[in-house]
Amino acid sequence: MTPDRAVGLVESVRALADGEVTSRALVEQALARIEATQPTLNAFRLLRAEAALAEADAADRELAAGSRRPLLGVPLAVKDDMDVAGEPTAFGCPGDFPPAAADGEAVRRLRAAGAVIVGKTNTCELGQWPFTEGPAFGETRNPWHTGHTPGGSSGGSAAAVAAGLVPAALGSDGAGSVRIPASWTHLIGIKPQRGRISTWPQGESFHGITVNGTLARTVADAALLMDAASGNHDRDPHRPPALTVSDAVGRDPGRLRIALSLKPPFTAVAARLRPEVRARVLELAEKLAASGHSVEEADPPYGQIGLTFVPRATAGIADRVRMTPDPALLDPRTRDAARLGRLLGGAPLRAARRAEAVLHRRIGAFFGSYDVILAPTTAAPPLAIGALNRLGGLATDRAMISACPYAWPWNVLGWPGVNVPAGFVGEGLPVGAQLLGPANSEPLLVSLAAQLEAELRWHELWPPQEPDADSRAA
C-alpha cells in the first residue's frame, strides 16, 4: 500500500482484515500526509495524533484476536461541527471553546464500527457559505487547483478526501454543504434523508435543514461510511426507516425516468448556469440515456420554496451564535444573519415549518412522473480563494446564490441527494451534478451513481501530487 495517498475505504477494510497492513501504519501515513499538506491545503482544524495512534494500536490488537467490525482500524476525519469527546467543537469560529464531554451520535457510531478519528476538518463560520475560509483557521484550498476554494461548508473534509489524506470523511449539508464541495473536488457526496445520520446532540440542526453526510472517492466508499454512521439517538425527532445503502452498489437500477432540471429554483437573486457547467451536465444526461434510461427536461414545481428556507437557516445561525463563547469575535456577516434569525425565529419560522408538508405533497407528486432528477450541483466552477470572503453581507449572499442556486431546496424537503463528478472545465476545475430523489430513496440514487461510476471511472483521476497555485488538473 502506497503511503502517498490513502487507499479507498472498502479496500482499507479488506486489507486490514486480511492482515496486509496494520491500523497503526494507516494512521501514521494519514497523519504524515495531513501534516505535510497543512501549509498548502489547510484541510484540518485539529489533529488527534497521540489519541489516534493509541486507538490504532487497540484496533490492531482486536484484529489480531480475530475481531471484525465494519470500519475496524480505518483512519477517518469528521467536520468540526461534530462533537469528538475531549476536543473543542468550534464550527469554524474563533474563540476558546471547551472540549466536548462526549462524542456526537454520528461519531459514536463510527467509533463503534471501529474507525479511528484522526482529526477534525475545517469549515467556514457556522457552515454558512460555499467556501472554507475564516480568521479562525485561514484558507482551505482545493487540491485540484490551490488558487481556488474546495467549496463549503464541508470544504476541509472534501479537500482531505480529494487529496488522499484520508479515505473518506463526514461532512454536513444545510444548503448543499456536502454536495457543493464534493462537486468542486471531484468526489461522491451523499446527503441522506433527514435523520438518517443523527445530528445529536442537536436534535434538529438548523431547524431541520442540516443533515450529516459522507464524502468519498467512490460510491461504494461513501455508501459504506453512510451505513456505519447511520442510526439514531433515543431522543432524535426524525427517525427514518432503517436501510442499508451498500447493498445497492452494483445493483441494476432498472430503466428509470429521469428529469433533467437545468432551471434554478426561484430566488430574489438572478442565477445563471454557466455554459461550461451546463455542457458537463448534459454529457452526463447523454450517458444516462445511452444506458437505457428515459431522460427528458422537466423542472420540479418549486414555487416560492425560498421563503421557507431563510427563516430556518437564519434562526439556526442565531441559535449557534448563542452557543459561542464570544459572539463579538464572529464575522460581522454572521452577527447580521443572527440578528435576522432572531427576527424570523417566531411566527415566520413556524410558518416555514408548516409549509414543508405542502411542499412534500406538491414536489412529491412530480415523482409520480419521474424516478430521479438530474440537476447541476452548482451553476459555476470553484471560485477563487478570497472571492467571497472579502465581500460584505449582502454581496456575499448575492454571489453565493448566483454560484450555488441548485442544492438548498432538498434541505428544505429533507430528502436524499447524491453529487457525482461531471468532469472538468476551464483550467482543470471539477464540477458535479446531483441525483435527487424523494423520501428514503438513497438506495436508488446510490445504485444509479454506481452505474455511472462503473462506466466513467472518475475515481481513477487524482489531483496533482504536489499542488500549488499554478497547478492544473491533468
KOLDREN-78134 format. One line per field, with one value per residue (C-alpha): y, z, x. Coordinates in steps of 0.25 Angstrom, whole numbers, always signed. Example, Ala and Ser with C-alpha at 12.3 -4.5 7.8 and 13.67 -1.06 7.14 Angstrom:
// residues 2
py <- -18, -4
pz <- +31, +29
px <- +49, +55
***
This chain:
// residues 474
py <- +0, +13, +24, +35, +35, +28, +15, +15, +11, -2, -6, -2, -10, -22, -20, -19, -31, -39, -35, -28, -15, -10, +1, +8, +8, +14, +24, +28, +30, +38, +47, +49, +53, +63, +70, +70, +77, +87, +98, +96, +91, +94, +83, +81, +90, +80, +66, +55, +49, +43, +38, +33, +25, +19, +15, +9, +0, -4, -7, -15, -24, -26, -30, -39, -46, -49, -38, -31, -18, -11, +0, -6, +1, +11, +25, +35, +50, +58, +72, +82, +83, +69, +66, +58, +55, +63, +72, +86, +88, +102, +100, +110, +121, +128, +127, +118, +106, +96, +81, +73, +64, +52, +48, +53, +41, +40, +40, +30, +21, +22, +18, +7, +2, +2, +15, +23, +38, +45, +59, +70, +77, +92, +98, +113, +120, +113, +106, +118, +119, +111, +114, +109, +122, +130, +137, +125, +116, +122, +117, +103, +101, +92, +80, +81, +96, +103, +116, +112, +108, +94, +99, +99, +98, +83, +88, +83, +69, +70, +75, +64, +53, +58, +59, +45, +49, +40, +30, +37, +47, +52, +66, +73, +79, +90, +97, +87, +87, +73, +73, +86, +83, +69, +75, +85, +74, +62, +54, +46, +53, +47, +56, +46, +46, +55, +47, +36, +40, +46, +61, +59, +66, +75, +68, +77, +84, +98, +95, +82, +87, +82, +67, +59, +53, +46, +49, +39, +36, +24, +21, +9, +16, +27, +17, +8, +21, +25, +11, +11, +25, +23, +22, +30, +35, +31, +46, +49, +55, +49, +34, +29, +14, +7, +3, -2, +6, -2, -13, -4, -2, -11, -14, -11, +1, -3, +7, +20, +32, +43, +58, +67, +80, +92, +103, +109, +110, +124, +133, +148, +148, +145, +132, +127, +113, +115, +109, +100, +94, +92, +85, +75, +72, +70, +60, +52, +52, +46, +35, +32, +32, +23, +13, +11, +22, +31, +46, +58, +72, +76, +84, +81, +91, +98, +111, +120, +110, +120, +127, +114, +113, +127, +126, +113, +116, +129, +125, +113, +123, +131, +118, +115, +129, +128, +115, +122, +127, +141, +146, +159, +151, +146, +151, +163, +155, +144, +154, +161, +147, +144, +157, +154, +140, +146, +154, +142, +132, +133, +133, +133, +121, +113, +117, +112, +99, +97, +99, +87, +77, +85, +85, +70, +67, +77, +73, +58, +58, +61, +47, +41, +44, +43, +34, +43, +57, +60, +75, +83, +83, +98, +108, +111, +104, +106, +121, +127, +128, +141, +143, +143, +145, +159, +163, +170, +162, +165, +164, +150, +146, +150, +144, +131, +129, +132, +122, +111, +112, +98, +90, +96, +92, +78, +82, +89, +76, +67, +57, +50, +55, +50, +58, +51, +56, +62, +65, +78, +91, +103, +101, +87, +91, +80, +81, +72, +68, +64, +52, +55, +46, +46, +42, +30, +28, +26, +12, +16, +28, +20, +9, +20, +27, +14, +10, +23, +21, +7, +14, +27, +22, +36, +31, +27, +42, +49, +64, +68, +61, +74, +84, +99, +112, +109, +95, +90, +77, +66
pz <- +0, -4, +7, -3, -4, +4, -1, -2, +10, +5, +1, +14, +22, +13, +15, +30, +31, +23, +31, +19, +27, +41, +46, +52, +39, +32, +43, +43, +28, +29, +40, +31, +19, +27, +33, +20, +13, +24, +19, +5, +7, +21, +22, +37, +49, +59, +59, +69, +66, +80, +83, +68, +69, +83, +76, +65, +74, +81, +67, +63, +76, +72, +58, +63, +72, +60, +63, +52, +51, +39, +39, +49, +49, +37, +39, +36, +38, +43, +41, +52, +55, +61, +75, +78, +93, +98, +87, +84, +74, +69, +56, +48, +59, +67, +82, +93, +92, +103, +100, +97, +108, +99, +85, +76, +72, +58, +63, +74, +63, +55, +67, +70, +55, +59, +52, +57, +56, +52, +53, +51, +37, +34, +32, +30, +41, +45, +32, +25, +12, +0, +3, +15, +19, +32, +42, +52, +43, +30, +16, +12, -3, -14, -17, -32, -32, -19, -24, -23, -12, -9, -6, +7, +17, +17, +10, +19, +18, +3, +2, +11, +3, -11, -7, -2, +12, +18, +10, +14, +23, +29, +26, +28, +18, +21, +7, -1, +9, +5, -9, -13, -8, -14, -28, -27, -23, -32, -21, -17, -7, -1, +6, +13, +17, +29, +42, +34, +41, +54, +57, +72, +82, +72, +71, +59, +53, +47, +49, +41, +29, +32, +32, +33, +20, +14, +5, -3, -16, -19, -18, -10, +0, +2, +4, +14, +22, +22, +27, +38, +43, +41, +53, +63, +77, +86, +86, +71, +66, +52, +51, +36, +34, +34, +21, +16, +4, +2, -4, -15, -20, -33, -33, -46, -44, -55, -66, -59, -63, -61, -61, -66, -58, -62, -57, -43, -33, -32, -23, -21, -28, -42, -45, -58, -61, -67, -81, -78, -66, -74, -84, -74, -68, -82, -85, -72, -77, -90, -83, -75, -88, -94, -82, -85, -76, -81, -80, -82, -78, -67, -54, -41, -36, -26, -25, -14, -7, -3, +6, +15, +15, +20, +34, +37, +33, +40, +52, +53, +52, +63, +71, +69, +71, +85, +87, +84, +95, +90, +79, +78, +71, +60, +45, +44, +34, +44, +54, +44, +40, +55, +56, +45, +50, +63, +56, +48, +59, +63, +54, +41, +46, +50, +36, +29, +36, +33, +18, +18, +17, +5, -2, +1, -6, -18, -21, -17, -28, -38, -35, -40, -54, -51, -42, -41, -44, -50, -48, -47, -33, -35, -46, -46, -45, -32, -28, -26, -12, -5, -16, -6, +7, +4, +2, +11, +15, +4, -7, -1, -1, -16, -20, -13, -18, -32, -32, -24, -26, -28, -15, -4, -7, -4, +10, +12, +7, +16, +4, -1, -12, -17, -24, -35, -43, -56, -61, -62, -68, -71, -64, -59, -49, -45, -46, -42, -44, -34, -34, -26, -21, -12, +3, +6, -8, -4, -10, -23, -24, -20, -30, -41, -37, -36, -50, -55, -48, -54, -68, -65, -55, -49, -37, -45, -47, -36, -33, -35, -25, -20, -23, -24, -28, -43, -43, -54, -54, -64
px <- +0, +6, +7, +6, -10, -20, -25, -41, -49, -54, -40, -35, -45, -41, -26, -27, -36, -26, -14, -7, -6, -7, -16, -4, +2, -10, -12, +3, +2, -10, -4, +8, +0, -8, +4, +11, -1, -5, +3, -3, -17, -20, -31, -31, -35, -28, -21, -23, -9, -6, -20, -22, -9, -13, -27, -20, -11, -24, -30, -18, -20, -34, -31, -20, -30, -39, -50, -56, -64, -69, -58, -48, -35, -38, -34, -45, -48, -60, -64, -62, -77, -78, -74, -62, -60, -49, -48, -54, -65, -62, -70, -61, -62, -51, -51, -47, -57, -58, -55, -67, -71, -76, -76, -87, -96, -90, -76, -80, -86, -73, -65, -74, -71, -56, -52, -40, -43, -30, -35, -46, -47, -48, -62, -66, -72, -85, -85, -92, -84, -79, -65, -56, -48, -48, -39, -40, -33, -29, -32, -34, -30, -35, -25, -28, -24, -20, -23, -38, -47, -51, -65, -72, -76, -70, -58, -48, -54, -55, -40, -35, -42, -39, -24, -24, -21, -32, -40, -54, -59, -72, -78, -91, -101, -110, -111, -102, -90, -87, -91, -84, -70, -72, -75, -63, -53, -58, -64, -76, -84, -97, -107, -116, -131, -133, -130, -122, -109, -112, -108, -109, -107, -114, -127, -131, -119, -123, -137, -137, -130, -116, -112, -99, -94, -82, -71, -62, -55, -65, -79, -76, -67, -78, -89, -80, -77, -92, -96, -86, -91, -106, -115, -122, -120, -132, -136, -135, -148, -146, -145, -146, -147, -134, -128, -114, -109, -96, -105, -109, -95, -95, -110, -116, -125, -134, -139, -142, -150, -140, -144, -133, -135, -126, -134, -130, -141, -147, -139, -138, -124, -122, -115, -109, -104, -90, -89, -77, -84, -97, -89, -83, -97, -103, -92, -96, -110, -106, -98, -111, -119, -109, -110, -125, -131, -142, -137, -145, -144, -154, -153, -160, -171, -162, -171, -167, -159, -148, -158, -157, -142, -138, -145, -139, -125, -124, -131, -121, -110, -116, -117, -102, -97, -103, -94, -81, -72, -70, -80, -72, -61, -70, -71, -80, -88, -90, -95, -104, -110, -112, -120, -129, -131, -136, -146, -151, -150, -164, -177, -168, -161, -174, -180, -167, -168, -183, -180, -171, -183, -189, -176, -175, -188, -186, -172, -175, -185, -174, -168, -181, -176, -161, -152, -140, -136, -122, -118, -105, -100, -94, -96, -81, -68, -60, -58, -44, -39, -44, -55, -66, -59, -55, -69, -80, -92, -102, -91, -87, -102, -103, -90, -93, -107, -102, -91, -99, -114, -118, -115, -123, -137, -134, -130, -144, -150, -141, -139, -127, -117, -104, -93, -86, -74, -77, -63, -55, -56, -46, -33, -36, -46, -56, -71, -82, -97, -107, -116, -128, -140, -152, -152, -143, -138, -124, -122, -128, -119, -107, -110, -111, -98, -90, -95, -90, -77, -75, -75, -68, -58, -56, -49, -37, -33, -25, -21, -6, +3, +9, -2, +2, -6, -2, -6, -15, -23, -18
***
